[in-house]
Amino acid sequence: MGRLDRFEKKLEGAVHGVFARAFKGDVQPVEIAARLLRELDAEAKLMSRKRRLVPNDFVVTLSQHDYDRLTPYGKTLNAEIIPELTDHAKERGYIFNGPISITLEVDRSLPTGRFTVDSSAVAGVATDSPADTALIKAARLVVEVNGMRHPLKPPGFTIGRGSDADLRINDPGISRRHAEFQVHDGGQIRIVDLGSTNGIVVDGERVREADVSDGTRIEIGSTRMLVHAPQGG
């Protein structure tokens, strides 16, 4: 019995066969699982001889009809599909940047029975001293990483994958101590490469260091960052 056959029986059993009754002719959960497994294979990016980075953030877009029927079972879908993705990744030697997330969205232009999948590798982000809302609002500029904003205030902070970095990003393309934001009292802000393996890219150009300002875009590893004013809180 193949992986998807086992998954289908397991999933139907988890909700007492409700999928088999309610979804005949519509998008089947096993179809979504199969598509996400194929997405891992199609989007795997070689990081080293034995490691391949794959997406961990998935957005499944459904017709209104399928969305309305599947949404009540969203937690069950996640609980059953995520272990299948994890097992598949282990078998193929894939690695994830961070926790797996599967989100259902609706597109009223899609016909019943059709769906699309968008995926991305989103790194987990951690810091020893998370900034509260007041600190973020008070900052002249912040750097946004995967939806989390960090105030750029003197003297700055280091970024890396290791435990000694101030801002830790679980991205295999990032060195343990990758780069540093240097924030001066006069308002000047620079990002400096700390001798990383893969370097830094600022506004599309690979550099060793560069001034940053409102609107500056930075890439390290597979992680993208945006420097901007925290307008609107």
C-alpha positions, 0 to 999 in steps of 0.5 A: 500500500502506497503512502497516499493510500495509507494517508487516505484511509487514515484521514477518513478514519480520523473523521469517521468517513465524513470525507468520503460522504461529503466530498464526492466530486469535490476537491479530496483531501488526498488530492491536496496531500498529493499536490503538497508532496509533489511541491516538495519534490518540485521546489527542492533546492540543493544546499549541499551534497546531502541537503535540499531545502524545501518549502514549509509554508503552503497556501491552498486556494480553493473554490468557494464551494470547496473552501466552505466544505473543507474549512471546518476540517482544517485542523484535522487536515493539518494534523494528518498532512503535516506528518506525511510531509515530514516523513516524505522529507526525511526519506528524501533528505529534505530540510525545512526552514521552520514549522510547516504551515498549511493555510486554506484560502478562497478564490471565487473565480475557481471552479469546484474541484480545482485548487492551486498551491503557492509555497515558500521556504519561510525561516523561523525567527527568534530573539533573546529580547523580543521587542514590544509594540511600544519599542517598535513604534518608537523606532525610526526604522525597523527591519521586518523578517517573515512578518516580525518587526525588529527595531533598529536602535543603537548599537544594533544587533547580529543576525545568524543561525547560531545561538550566540546571534541576537536575531536567530533565523533557522535558515540553512543558508545563513551562517551561525554569525552571518551579519550585523546591523550597526546603528549609530546615534546620529541615525546612520544604519549599516549592515555588515557581513561578518565573514559569512559563507553565502554573503548578503545581498542589498537591493539586488547587489551582493555586498560586504557592507552597505548603508540601509534606509527606508525601503532597503531590501536585504537577502541572506540565505533564502530569507528576505528582509525589508527595512521600513518606518513602522508607520501605523504601528 
